[in-house]
Amino acid sequence: MSDLKKPAEGYSMEDTSQMLEDTLSIYTDKARAKREPHMSANDPDDSGCAIRSNRKTVPGVMSARGCAYAGAKGVVWGPIRDMVHVSHGPVGCGFYSWGTRRNLTSGTVGVDNFSPMMFTSDFQEHDIVYGGDRKLEKLCDEAHELFPLAKGISILSECPVGLIGDDINASAKQASAKLNMPVVPCNCEGFRGVSQSLGHHISNDTIRDYIIGTREFDGPESPYDIALIGDYNIGGDIWAAVKVLEEIGLNVKAQWTGDGQIEHIAATHKVKLNLIHCYRSMNYMCKVMEEKYGIPWLEFNFFGPTKIKESLRAIGECFDDTIKANVEKVIARYDAEMQAVIDEYRPRLEGKKVMVFVGGLRPRHTIGAYEDLGMEVVAAGYEFAHTDDYDRTYPEMAKGTLVFDDASEIELEKWVEHMKPDLVASGIKEKYVFQKSGIPFRQMHSWDYSGPYHAYEGFEIFARDIDMAINSPTWGLVKSPF
Amino acid sequence: MSECAVKKVTEITTDEVEEISKWIDTEEYKEKNFARTALVINPAHACQPLGAQMVAYGFEETLPFVDLNAFTKNAKNDGLIPEDFPTPYANTPSFTGTHIHGYDAMLKSILAYLSEGKKAETDNGKINIIPGFDGNVGNLREYKRILSAFGIEGTVLADISDTLDKEFVGEAATLSLPIGVKKTDELLLKLSELSGKPVPAELVAERGHAVDAMTDAHQYLHNKKFALFGDPDYLLGLVSFLLEMGARPWHVLCSRATKKFTKEMQALLDSNPYGAGCTVYVNKDLWHMRSLLVTDPVDMMIGDTHGKFAARAAGIPLLRVGFPIIDRVNLHRTPIVGYTGAISLLTQIANKFLDIKDDTCEDRFFEMMR
């Protein structure tokens, strides 16, 4: 990483540490001992600084985390548009996750696009008592009959399926042979692991075991064939990213998994480079493809013009001079446009402070986009990160700012009270807590029903949204004159 | 596996898409769709814990946990929570019933817990209203306004729009959701009977306004066909209102309901000539509803946000009523119960039809007046 960031004005190691001390004092000794290692004042030049992560949430606190099923259905499998994704178990898990993650897809709903729909075995007491295997086999038949263009079925287990010991793997194998298409059993019961993160890993493993290598692209190979990994097309993100990658002359042969197609994913072992946006949820498969097929992979960041520029040049370095030249042309073409965006919004946002608490890659990846607008991220936390995510985060944050893991609602409230950010960027569970206390907020898992935020196209929308969140005249009405 | 054994990536062709797009709108497809026994597609119901949470949120300073009796007992034994700290508990398994059952189980548990060992020999003269699973805070405020107009001391239980006092149960009456004039009349008559007070002039005047609005606007709803889906209470109220307007409920779909509901709904439809031709579907989902809409079209659908895909496929508007509404602002603040609720429903439905007319008619039919 390049040179360290300047310490943020008004924030210091001592002050942030004292704030954390005050926060922890609300807990019992046991809870305190568990939570203390998950939060720290950031000290980027201390290599020993390490946030504890990927541990079980303290029981009883209000956590923002999801479960393994959420990671499998909502993140990895759900966005693949040409498959029927079955939430296997009682109705709730599928119902509450239906259409709420905003991974947009192309195609005709119910014909060749099934992501916007909700499929479930809707377990009843009978299924719990006698098992749901037969029902599962039957529903695969029904799905195949009613949706003849579907290219496969994923079976995503909910908690009760694991608890009663159903063998979905056997049912899936049978259905796959009978229907002559992939029927993928994903044992992603919510009780597995400590967060949605294990659901990502389990799903990656099922792609490895059932999908990758089972197809090859039709037509000639090209040295510019790549796959885009870990972009889930929230609000159209992947479309904005693919546009730029194509403009520099690359062929995006497979999308993992935003607006994804299963056969393209199956042939990804034939690409020349894997570009990965969300490292947390899909590094596993990048590593598998590297080991097994020798495909290199590269992390990149398409938030904000500074990071886009850096990333495009790094991508260019993986290819020949043609691509490198294209990269410079594309950067030059968008530079003026991006400067116009910055000129419009930066004067209203300069110096504003942000607290970010989201998942995957965003706590570190969005920092550059805020900085392009003259803002500063003074606190960044992840819901379900691992050590390697934090290692990538410390250098992006100034000394004395706050880095944290799996925060509870009460901790967030204490920190917001003390740090007084101008914007909180977090999830739906946090949104109304802060918005109703008069603090500007953006729901940054789903881009608050806006987007895309990725790539050049996305930055303009991001800038507009951040400006309106902070500068909406409605905030002026909060204080009553009487 | 040899190289040549690996299959090539295939693309779905536009011809295939076109063919299947047509096919899923046919009677033949509808029959296959209705023959499903295992797969549920786009269900219009959630599971019990959602209902239990809705109740818990209605009690101020209450934290909803999916919890276990033994767990709370141990926590009390270990002194982690005080002995007298209320921890009502309800079994709300996700694999039986729906969010409605979860609501009822949790509310019953809280009331039983709070009144345990306290005998209600005489009632305290107050009236409790149990609104049932309802995400519309406007409705809850409307109940309170009606009680206050009567001068009745009362409590809306599990009031997510406000707070709660403890009360004990005396006489009980079960009424449908007061949607439309007749069902609101029934509520007010019952309140009058229980309290011994006359229906206040304020509400009599409101009834007049509602009926006035309904007669004035009848022409925009008369004989229009409606598809409805949602929770049993909502459906009974909405169908009653549509029948009052001379509109035609046509497909009524409740994804989880008892025989009692079917009977009650059928009786309501049979009681009014505009109920003729309507079919009631229970244990069906919104993919069934899609088949109904494309094979036997109606003018409008009423239900929560989840109906938007079926409505779009059929090219009809969706009037958002029920829970959840996650794609329009503020509808949860507008009551649909009571006389004011009837005016609001009528306004939304009639103006929706008029908007469509203005948006889609040919220029020569684009008129100043509607």
Interface residues (C-beta under 8 A of the other chain):
Chain A: G60 D82 V86 G89 P90 V91 G92 G94 F95 Y96 W98 G99 T100 G107 T108 V109 G110 V111 D112 P116 M117 M118 F119 T120 S121 D122 F123 Q124 E125 D127 I128 K135 L136 K138 L139 E142 A143 E145 L146 P148 L149 K151 P160 G213 T214 R215 E216 F217 D218 E263 H264 A266 A267
Chain B: V6 K7 K8 V9 T10 I12 E16 V17 I20 S21 I24 Y29 K32 N33 R36 T37 A38 L39 V40 I41 N42 P43 H45 A46 C47 P49 L50 F65 P93 S94 F95 T96 T98 W287 R290 H306 F309 A313 I326
